[in-house]
């Protein structure tokens, strides 16, 4: 059997400088396809890991393009993210009863329905919030509830002067949400989604102009966020639920408002023409006129976990075949030199799967972008060959340094395989910046580091 669809278009490849640029490029290409008459529902964006959707969803939200997450939920609608947001909401405003009820016993801390009923009765009797009513509950229930309030207050005190991303990171740990999902058999994706919340906070602070070092809370509001305290006839201090909100919104409050908006109406309704977002696993059995495969980087696709399992890379290769064959008419593949993933900026190597695609079938769309790693200028991975890089080194340091060259793949006993992206100094003082994928960028002294040429090892 043979297709009668013709020879087909080349596969379009784009190399972005960051995951933000990658997402924006996808938006622009999708807009172009739509303007040419393509239906949004016939455009799919595929990713290897669920956590990757956050940046793409943010870009779609900002562009006002309706989208649908197939076989899953939007980032801010995922249960683990909603739990984390509830902790942040309670720190921002302790009188948020909805947030309180969501997390008071999650992860489990021995607070049952009977304890909640006692608390609700006290709150109703005194006309105050659940958080403020905790001192009115006696016995074991009161002790357990008091321990929860102490957790929130302690975390608030610890983070009151920290920037928003740092605060979010600490909240995820002190709330024990991270440990809870780390100990779940199928919790890896949920952990990644929680880690991406730190990245979301960092992006928000940057875009809104708060400043990377601006504290999440504003001034005295960090010590008494919900306003001045009241004292009951029994001498118990509670917070005043009627106190006015601060005139200036803190980075935390603004971030929570944004998260609420992004979790709102941009998810397309049933029957609405909308862009399709999904993992490669969810895409099995589906086809679309245009497909974007994102995050084509070592450690992401193929996933870093594949190296730990027998036959793992082969399974990743089968997944790549699934992704590629979802496209009927046009296929885009993109990767990023840097990506904010798991709350950290990662410097990436392009996926090995690019080397397995026939070069004559590819069309490179990447601009000639220059980037800086550790203060040294480095061109796009496609701008120069290893040989031309070696020539530049020879001109700078002399022939005796030609043992190593930019773009060369090397192996290290501890970090595994990596690519030399820059060399500084000369002779016995030469040092190399090497991208080791999931282990990140390392600066190694070439006279000390026991590096091995991968090509030489394979041929030997």
N, C-alpha and C positions, 0 to 999 in steps of 0.2 A: 504494500500500500504506500502511495506517495501523495503528498499534499498538492493541491492545485492553487495554493495561495501565492505562488511565485517565490522568488529568491529571498525576499524579506529585507528589512532595514538592518543596518549595522547596530551593534549594541553600543549605546552611548555611555561613556565612562566619565565621571566627574570626581576630581580630587579637591576637597574643601580644606580650608585652613583650620576650621573648627566645626563642632557639631552644630553650632548656631548657623554658620554659613551653609552647611549642608542642608539644614531644614529650610532656610530661606530660599536656597536654590530649587529645592523640590517644589515649594510654593509657586515660585515664578514659572517653572516649567509646567506645573499643573494648570496655572492660569492661562498659559499659552495654548495648551491642549484644549482647554475649555473654550477659549475664544475661537478656536478652529472648528468647533462643533462637537467636540467629545463630551459625552455625558460624565458627570462626576462619578457616578456609580461604576463606570468602566475604567476608573483610574484607581490603582491599589498601591499602597505604600507598605512594603514588607520589612520586618525587622526580626533579628534572631532572638532578642531578649525583650520581654515585656517592658522593662524599665526604659528602653530606648524611646518609647512612644511619648514620653513627657515633653521633650524638646519639640518634637513634631507637632504634638497637640497644641503647645503654646504658640507656635508659629501660625498654625491654622486658626486658632482663636483670635490672634492679633490681626490676621488678614480677613477675618469675618467669613471664612469658608466653612460651611457645614460639613461635618465628617461623622463617620460611624466606625466604632471599634468593633470589628467582627469577632464574634466568639469570645468577647471579653468586655471589660468596662473601661471607661475613661480613667485617666490616671487619678484624678482627685475623687473618683467614685469608688476606688478599690478599698476594700474593707480595712486593710492594714494602714493605708494612707489616711482614711477617715478617723481611725483610732489615734494616729499621731496628731492630726489636726485638732482633735478634741482635747488632747493634752495641752496643745498650744493655746487653744481657745480658753481653757480654764486658767491658764497662766495670765492671759490677757485680761480676762474678766471672770473672776471666781463665781459670779452669780449666774453664769450660763448653765442653767439646770439641765438642758439637753446634753451638753458636753459632759457634765458631771455624771449623769446617769449612764452614758455610753462607756465610761472608762473607770468608774469607781471600783468595779470588780473585774477589770480586764487590763493586764493579765490577772488571773484569779488571785485574790488576796483574802478569802474567807469572809466576804461580805455578801450575805444571802438576801433573799427577797424579804424576809421578816425584818432584817436590819434596815432595808430601804423603806419599808412601810413605816417603821418607827420614825425614821428621819423625815419622811414626807408629812407625817402627822405633826411633828414638831414645827416644821417649816410653815405648815398651814396655820397652826395655832398662833404663832408669833408674826406671821405675815412677812417672812424673810425667805431668802434663797436656801437651797439644800446645803450649800457650802457653809453658809452662816449659821445653819441650824445644828451643825454637828456637835457643838458643845452641849446641846440640850438632850442628847441621847446618852443614856447611862449603860453600865454593864459592859459585857464583851463587845456588843455591837458598837457602843461608843468608842471603845478602845481601837477597834479595827478601822472605823471611820476616821478617828483622830490620827491614826498612823498614815492614812491616805492624804489627809490635809497637810500633815507634816512633810510628806514627800513633795507635794506641790509647792509648799512654802519654801522648803529647803532648796529645791531646784530653782525657784524664782530668785532666791537670794544669791545662789551660786552664779546665775547667768545674767544678773541685772545690768552689768556693765559690758557684756560681751556683744559683738556684732551678731546679727540675726543668724547667719549660717552656723556660727559656732554654737549659738544657743540651741538651735534645732538639733545639732549633733549630740549635745549633752542631754537634751530632753529624750531623745530616742534611746539613749543608754540608761539614764536614771529611771525612766518609766518602766524599764525591763522589757519593752516591746521588742527590741532587737534580740535579746536572749530568748524570748519566747518563740520567735519565729526561727531563730537559728536551731533550736531544738526540735522543731517540727520536721517530720520526714520529708514533706514536700514544701518546705518553707524558703528555699533558696530564692525563688522569684519574689516572694514577699520581702525578703531582706533587701534585695536589689531595689525594689520600689521604695522602701524606706530610705535607703541610702541616697536615692535620687531626690528626695525631699530637701536634702542639704544643698544639692545642686540647684534645685528650683528656687530656694531662698537666696542663694548667691546671685543667680541670674536676675531675680526680682530687684534686689538691692541695687545692682548695677544699672538696670534699665530705668529705675525710678529715681536715680540720682541721690540716694540717701548717703552714699559713701560707704566703702567697704568696711571702715572701722566704726561706723555709727552704731551706738548701742541699740539693741532691739527694743528696749524700753526707754522712754523719755524722762530723764530727771527723776524727781520724787515719785512720779507715777510708778516707778519700779517697786517702790516700797509699799505703796498702798494704791494699787491699780484701780480699785473700784471705788475709791473715795475714802473719806474719813470714817473712823470707827465709831460705833455706838456702844454704850454700856447698858446692859439690862439691869433690872432691879436686883437680880441675883449676883451682880458684879461680873457677869460674863461679857467679854468684849466680842462684838460681832461687827461685820462690815455694813456700811450704810448702802442699801440697795438703791436709794433714791439720789445718791450723789451724782452730780453732772459728769458726763464724759469729758475727757480732755479736749481742749480746743484744737490741738495739733495732733494728728494721727501718728502714732509711733510706727517704726518699720514693721513690727510684729502685727499690729492692728491692720496696717495697710496690706500686708502679705495675706492675712487671713481673709480680708475682703476680696482680694484678687482671686484667691483660691476658690472662694464661694462663687464668684462670677464665672471662673473658668470651668467650674463643675456644673454650670447652668444649662442654657438652652442650645449651645452649639452642637451638642450631640443630636444628630438628625432624627427626626420623627419617622415612624413607619411609613414607607412609601415615598419619602422625600429623596430627591436626587442628591447624593452626598458622596464625598471622597471616602474610600474604604481603607481603614488601617487594620493591620493584623500581623500576628507572628507568622513565620514561615510554616510552623506546624499547623496553624489554623487555616492556612491557604490551600492545604491539600484538597484536591478535587475541584477547585475553583479556577476560573480563567477570567482574564480582563484584557481589554484592548491595550492598555498601557500599564506597566508595572515598574515601580521603583524598588530596588533592593538596596537598603541602607546599611551603614556600618560594616562595610566590607574590609575589616581589619583583623589582623592576627590577635587572638585573645577574645574576639567578639564573634567573628564568623570566619574560620572555625572558632567555636567557643573555647575559652581557656580550660574548661573542665574536660574537654575531649582528649587532651593529652594525658589525663590521669586514668583513662579507661581503655582497655584493650578494644581495638576496633573503633575507638571514638572518632578519630579523624575521618574514617571511612563513612561513618554515619553522618558526619557533618557534610561530607561531599555529596551524599545522597540527598540531604536537605537542600544543598545548593542547587542540585539538579531540579528538585521540586520547585524551588523559587524561580529559577530561570524559565521553566516550562509553564509558568502561570501566564506568561505574556503572549497574546495573540499577534499583536502588530508591532508594538514598540517596547523595548526593554532598556531601562536605565539602571546603572550600577554606580554607587557612590561610596566614597570612604573619606575619612577625615584625619588630618595629621595630628590634631589634638581633640580630645573629647572629655567633657566633664561627666565622669561615670563613677558611681558609688561614692559620690561626694568629693572626688579628687580629679585633677586634670591628668589625663594620660596621654603620653606621646606614642603614636601608633605607627606600626608598619602595615603596609597594604597586605591584604589577604593573599595567601599562597595560591588561592583559587584563580587569581588573575593570570598566573603563569601557566595555567592549564587551559586557557581559552585561546583559540587561534587568533593571532595578532591581526590578520587581515579582516576579521569579522568585527573588530573594535573601532570605535570612533571616539577619540579623546576630546573632551570638551573643556578640560581644565585650563584656566588662565595661568600665565607664568607668574605665580605668586611667590614672594620671598618671605621667609619666616625667621625668627630668632630663637635659638635655644641657648640658654646660659650666656646671653650676650653676644653670641656668634651668629653671623648670618648664614642661613642655609636655604638653598633653593628647593623648589618642588622636587619630589622624588623622581620626576620624569624629565627634569631640566638638563641633567648631565649623566653621562655614563661613569661607571667606576674608573675607567681608564682616564677620562678627562679630569676627574677628581685627583687621580694619582699624579697626573702631569702638573697640576697646580701645587700639590704638596712638594713634588720634586723641585719646582722652581723656588719654593719658599724655604725648604729645609735641606735640600741636597739629596742625592741619590741614596744615601745610606738609610733614609727614612721610608723608602719605597716598599718596605716590608708590609706596611699597612696602608690602605687607601680608603677614602670616603666612598661609601656605597658598598663596601665589602662585607660579606656575611662571615661572622666569627662565632666561635663557641667558647663559653666560659664554664668552668666546672660547677659553679654555684648558680649562675643566672641562666644557663642554657644558651640558645642561639640568639644572636642580636646583629644589628646592622650599625656599622660605624657611620655616624652622621656628621662628625667634625673632628679635626685633629688640631691641637695647639701645641706650641713649643717645638723643640727639635732635639735630636740626639738623645741623650739619657734623660732629658727633661720632657720628652714628648708625652702628651696625654690625649686620650680619645674620649669623646662623648659617644656612648654606644646605647642604642635603643634596644632593650631586652624585652619588648612587648609587655607582658603582664607584670614583669618586674620593674618596668619603668626605665627612665634614662639614668645611666650611670657614667660617672667620670672616672676613668681608670688610668693609672700610670702604666704606660706601655713597657717600661723596663722592669716592672714588677708583676703586673697581671699576667697570668698564664693563659694566654689566648691561643686558640687554634683555628687555623683557616678551615672553614667548612668544606670548601671545594677540594683543598689539598687532602683533607682527611678522607673524603669520599673516594678520591681517585687512588689514594694509597691503599 
